[in-house]
Every structure is written in C-alpha cells, then in structure tokens.
Amino acid sequence: MAKNLVKAAVLIEKQRIEIKNYPYPEKIGEDAMVVKMRMSGICGTDKHKFMGRDPSVPLPIILGHENIGEVYEIGKKARQEMEFHGESLVEGDRVTWFPCIPCGKCYACKQLAQNRLGVLCENPECYGINISSDKPPHLWGGFAEYVYIKPGTYVFKIPDTLPDEVAVLVDVFASCCGIKKAMMPCPGLREGFGPGDIVAIQGSGPIGLAAGVTAKLSGAHKVILIGGPAHRLKLAEQLGVFDELINIEETDVNERIKMVKKLTPGGVGPDMVVDCTGVANAIPEGLEIVRRGGIFVEIGAFIDVGDAKINPHKHICHKDVYIVGQYGCPPHYYDVAIKLIENAIHFDIPLNKMVTHKFALEDAQKAFETAEKLESMKAVITPK
C-alpha cells in the first residue's frame, strides 16, 4: 500500500514552487481510483500559470495535466466503467486521462454537440488546471507522486507499443484537433484541408511539431514550418515530416511571406495555415500567407495574448477564407491522439525526440525556468 505522505511540487505564488507532502487518500470510492504517476509534461498553459500570466489560477495548486501513470488503487465500479472504451482496469495498467470533467449542467453541456463537450463548459473541473491543492484529497495535478481520479473522468489505456516518452504527448496531439475541424466542409472540392494540400505551421514548439505531424499523417503533400530558435528547428527536422523550415530569427515578416508563397504552385500560398505560436502578431502574418479560399486554424492563443491588427477586407472577405478557432478539445480527441501517435510510430516518426528534458519533482522550479526560456522542446516531470 502507498506511503502515508505523498510528495508534490506545488505552485505557491508567481514563479515559486515548493515541495509539499499531502496525506494519501484515506478512502478510495467505488467509482474512483488513485494513479501512481510516471511522467507529466509541462504545457504552455502551465508556464503561463507559473509566470503569473493567468490570473484565474487558484493558488496553491499542483499543476500538470499531460499525464501518464499506472493504476495503483481502484474501486470495484471504476474497474469496469471508468475506461473510455469500456475495458476493465487493473492495478498496473498504464493510463492517461482527459484533464477536464464537464459540469453537465450549463448551456454548452446541454445544448451543444458532442464535439464541444468539455470545450465550452462554463464550470469544468480540470486536473492540474483549476483545482486548488487545498481541496481534499489534494492530489489533483500530475506534478506529484500520486493523483486522485474522481468519478466522471475519461480514462484511456495506453498501448504497450507506446513508451512513456511518446505517450506523454497525447494531450499535445489532442490539442491539434483544429486540424481535424479544418477538414470540413468538403476537402475533395478544395473547401477545407484535405489530402494533397500544402500546409504552413506557425510555431516550432511541441504543439507546432504535433500539428505538423498530424497534417502529414492526414495526407498533406508538403508541410512548411515557420519558427525558432534554431535548436527547435533542428529537432523538428529530425522528425522527417517537415519539407521546409523557415527561421523567424533570420527573416522578417515580408521575407517569410514571400518565401512561403514561393513554395506553393503559382505562388498563391498554402491551402491551410495553422498558428501555434501564442503570439498575436503571427495571426495577420498567417492570414496574409494563406491562399484565397484557404483555411486558417488558430490554436496558439489559448490565453489572452493581446490584440492583432488585421484588415477585414484584405485578410478575410477578399480572401474568402475559412477561419477555424479551437479552444481545447473534447474527450474523444484523446482517443484520436493515441491512434495518431500509434500511426506515427508505425511510420518511424521519432516522437520520443520531442521530450528533451526530464526533471525530478524536487527540480520542478528549474524545469519551469528551463521551459520558459525555450531551452527545451518538451520538458517533463518524472515523480517516480
């Protein structure tokens, strides 16, 4: 049985993490379980909370929602009902879980389609995102030795073929669901993204790389990556899915626009542009790059990153462009992400290279500082 105290890295205040001990849960409900953590990724939203850019974060909090763990203790009912596909769960199974539990009561939960489930919920409970560690049983985030998984959580088994360093990217790939949304209304008529298209990805962080892999696996003929710094582009090149790399540190906006368009037939621009930067000024650049009648997908601005100046006539109406916004993803995209990652491994795409830095719980402060300085691609915490 678990030890009496559970170690966790807790965000106490802006840019300050402390190691604290919490009691191991005294009672596990019949429809709940406890997971022993194996690995948890540092997401861009975690960095925003750490740096104090997200005023909504309830301090103190155990961050971490990109989680891989193993079933440690589980209730009888949860064994049969908690897994997404209805598979039984036993101690030792490797799992991940969708971080948010929809409230089921608000307008979005009751009135909108399943593809918005958990995305637009007004009152979700989210592991490692909006539950304070002051709330018993305290263990709500992945930067801890154990996490308490409550009823209503969407849990997914991890295939044996996926090592932890790859499985920890499930949330990253699920966060690229805007690309799947962009496949409508009719790719065969060049309305929306489809096989044979040319795609430009803005941003060379984990989300940008995952978006590029997703686009390539979905049939893109050519994928162009616009980003930096140089070490990130070098790693992106090793994945083997990017046909062209453009360094933002060596080019200005006008140069990049010309370079990207020159890579497309007739210089019309890419069929789809996906912004994964989290930088407001990247949006008018992306709208300038995309071809007329193309599609622009916004993934990066997950928090308020400021305003961007666009010309509604030039960038939207005259271009007759589709604009797809994405805020989070519904739970079933975790299942889609797992399958995408399995396909990537099948085609020898070395996704494990994306995890460049590993830190113990005690080094969580350093982990965040490293990630914030863009010295890592994907930094992870390994509590075990």
N, C-alpha and C positions, 0 to 999 in steps of 0.2 A: 504494500500500500504506500501511497505517497507520503512524503515527509510532512510534518505539521505546518511548516512555513514554506511559502512559495516566493521565490525571488523574482522581482520585476524591475524594469527600467521605467521610471515614472517622470513624465514631464510636469515639473512643479510650477515653473513660470517660464517666461520667454527665454529661450536659449539656455535653459537649465534643466538637466536631467539628473535625478538621484536614484540610487538603487534602494528599493524598499522591500520589506518582507510582508506578505499578507497570509492570513490563515488559509490552509487548504479547505475547500468547501466541506462542511460537516455532513451535509446530506445531498446526494445526487437524486433529482427527481426521476420518476419512471420514464419521463419523456425528455430527459436531458442527458448530457454527458460531459466528461472532462477530457480534454485533449492535451497530451504532452507535446509541447512544441519542438519542432525540428528546425524550422527556418522561417523567417519573416522578413519580407523585403521592405525597404524604405521607399515609400511612394512620394511623388511630388507633393501630394496633399499633406503628408507627414512633415515634409520640410516646411511648408507654409505654416503649419501649426507650431513647429519648433521655433521658427523665426518670428512668430508673433504676427504674421500676416493674416491670420484667420481669427478674428475677434470672437467667433462663436464657440471656440473650443472650450469645453468645461474642465477646468483645472481642479485638482490634479487628474491626469489621465495616463493610462497605459496605451500608447499608440501601437499601430501595427495591424493592418487589415489584409496584407498579401501573405497569407499564412499556409504553412504546411505542417501538419502534426500527425500524431498517431493516437488512435482511440486508447484511452488509459482506463477510464471507468465509465460505464454506460448503463442507463436504466433499461428495464426489460422492454418497455414500449418503444423506446428510442432505437433499440436494436433492429426492430422490424419496420419502423416508419420514418426514420429521420433521413435516410439516404435518398437522394433525388430520384434515382431510378427504381426505388423500392427494394434494393438489395439489402440483405441483412448485414449488420455491422458487428464486428467482434473486436476485442482488445487486440491492439497491434496493427489494425488496419490503418494505412496512411490515408489521410483525408485533407481536403480543403473545404472551405465553406464561404458562401456568399456573405459579405460583411453586413448587409442590412436586412432587417426584418420589417416589412411594411406594416403599417398600423392596421390596415384593413377597414378603416372607418372613414377616411377623408374622401373628398370628391375624386381624386385621381385613382385611389384604390378601388372605388366602387364603380366609377363610370368609364374609365379609360381602358384601352385594350391591354392584353397581357404583355405586349412589348413595351409597355410603360410601367409594368409592375415594379415597384421599388425605386423607380427612377424619379417620379414626380410626387411620391408620397410626401405629405406635409409633416408627418410625425414619425419618421422611421427611427428604430433603434439600431445603431451601427457599431459593430465591434471595432475598437481602436480608433473611432472617429468622433462619436458624440456621447459616450457613456463614461462618466467620471469614475475613477477607481475608488471614490468614496462610497459608491453604491455597492452594497453586498451582492454577490460574493466577491466583488472587487476585480476579478480576473477577466477583464473584458477585451484586452488587447494582446496582440501577438508578441510584444516585447516582454515576455515573461516565460517562466518555466512551464506553466500550465494555463490553459484558457477554459473557462466555463462556457459550454454551449447550451443555450436555453431553448425551450420548445419554440417551434416555428422557424428555426434556422434551416436553410437549404444547404445540405451537406453532400459532398461529392467524393467518391472513392478515387484515389489516384492510381492509374495503371502502373503495373510493375515495371513497364518499359521506360518510365519517366523518372530519372534521378531527381533528387530534391532540387538541385541547381536549375533544372528545367521546369519542374512542377511549380516552383515558386513564382513563375511568370504567368500563371493562369489569370490572375487579376489584370495584369498588364495587357494580355491579349484580349481579354473580355472588354477592356476599356477601348478597344478599337472597333466596337460594334457599329460605329458610324459608317464604316466601310460597307458593312452588310446592308445598312439602311440605304446607302447610296446606290445599291444595285437595282432600285426601282425608279421609274415605273416600267421601263421596257429596254433593257440593255441591248437587245438584238436590233433595235431601231436607233441605237446611239443616244438613247434617252436614259441617262443613268450609267453608272460604272458597269462594265462587263468584260468578258474575255477579249484579249487583243488590244485593250486600251493602254494608253500611256498615262502614267501616274507620277505626280511630283509630291514628295513628302517634305514638309517644312518641319525641321526639328530632328536632331540626331540623338535624343535621349532614349530611354527604354521604350516609351510609347511610340516614338517615331520609328524606331527599328522594328517594333512589333507590327506597326501599321504597314511598313514596307513588306515584311514577311507575309502578312495577311493578304495584301494586294497581289503579291506574286503568286501565292498559293491559290488565289481566286481567279487567276488567269491573266493578270496584267502582262502585256508584251514587254514593256520597259518601265522600270521604276527608277526615278531620279530622287536623290536625297540631297536636301539643302540644309546644311547645319554646321556645327563646330562644337568645341575646338577640334584640332587636328587628330588628337588621340581617339576621340569618339568616331570620327570618320574612318580612321584606320581599322577600328574594331568592326564598324559596320561593313567595311569591305570584305572582312573575313567571313561574313555570313553568306556571301555569294549570291545575294538576291538583288543587290543594287547595281544597276547598269551604269550609272553616272553619279559622281559625288561632287558637290559644289560647296566650297568652304566659305562661309559668310565672313570669316576674318580676312579673306584675301580678295573679296569682291564687294562692290557697293550694290545698292538696290537695282539701279539701271543695268549694270553689268549682268546681274543674276537673271533679270527678266529676259534679256537678250539671249543669254546662254541657254536658258531652259527652253525658250521658244525655238531656238535653232535646232534643238534636239528632237523636234516634232515635225512631221511631214508638212511642208508648206509654211512652216513657222507659225502655225496657228495657236500653239500652246497645248498643254496636256489635257486629256479628257477629264481627268479628276485631279484636284489638288487637296491634300489633307494637311491641315495645320495642327501640329502637335507641340508648338513652341511654348505656349503660355506667355507670349509676347504680343501685345495689342497691335503693334506696327507691322507684324507679319501678315495680318489679315488683309489690308489693302494690297500688299505685295502679292499675296496668293490670288486675290481676285483679279489682279492685273495679269497674272501668269495664265490662269485657266482659259481654255478656248471658249469661244462663243457657243452657247448651248451646252456647255460642260457642267460639271458639278463640283462644288466647293464644300468640303466637310470640315467643321470646326470641332476639334477635340481638346485643344490645349488650354482654353480659357476656362478651367474648371472653377477658379475663383475669380473675383474681380481683379483684372489685370490692367484696368484703366481703359481709356477711350481710344478709338482708332478713327482716323479721318478717311472716309470713303466718299466717292461721288456716286450717288444712287443711280443716275442715268448711265454713267460710263461703266460702272462696275457691276450693276445688277440688271437694269432694264435693257440697255443697249446690248449687253452680252446675253440676255435671255438665259441667265444662269440659274441652276438649282443650288440652293443653299441648304445644307443639312446641319442642324445643330445636334449635339449629343451631350447629355448630362447624365453621366453614369451609365449603367446598363441593367437590364432585367436579370433575374437569377439564371434563366436558362442559357444566358451567354457564357456562363462558366462552363457548361457542358460543351458549347460550341468551341470555346477556347481550348479545352482539353483535347478535343478532336483535331483542332488546327495544329496544336503543338505535336500531337502524335504524327500528323502528316509531315510536319517539318522535320521531325526526327527520321521518318521514313525516307525523306529526300536528302538526308545527310546535311541539313542546315544546322550548324553547331551552336544552337541556342545557349548551351552551357557557358559559352564565352561571354554572354551578357552579364553574368554575375562575376564582377571583377574584384569585389572586396567583401570579406567576411569579418564580422566583429562579434566578440563575446558580449553578453549582457552588460558586463562591467565597463565595456568600451562604447556603450551606446552614444554617449556625448561626442566622442571622437567620430563615430560613424556618421552622425548627422552633420558635423562640421565638414567631413570629407565629401559627403553627398552635396552639400550646399555649394561647395567650391567647384563642383563639376569634375572632381578628380576621379570619380568612379563612374561606371555606367550604371549598373545595379548593385547597390550596397545592401547586404543582408545581415540580420542578427541571427546568430545560432545559439539559442539558450541552452542546448543540451551540453 
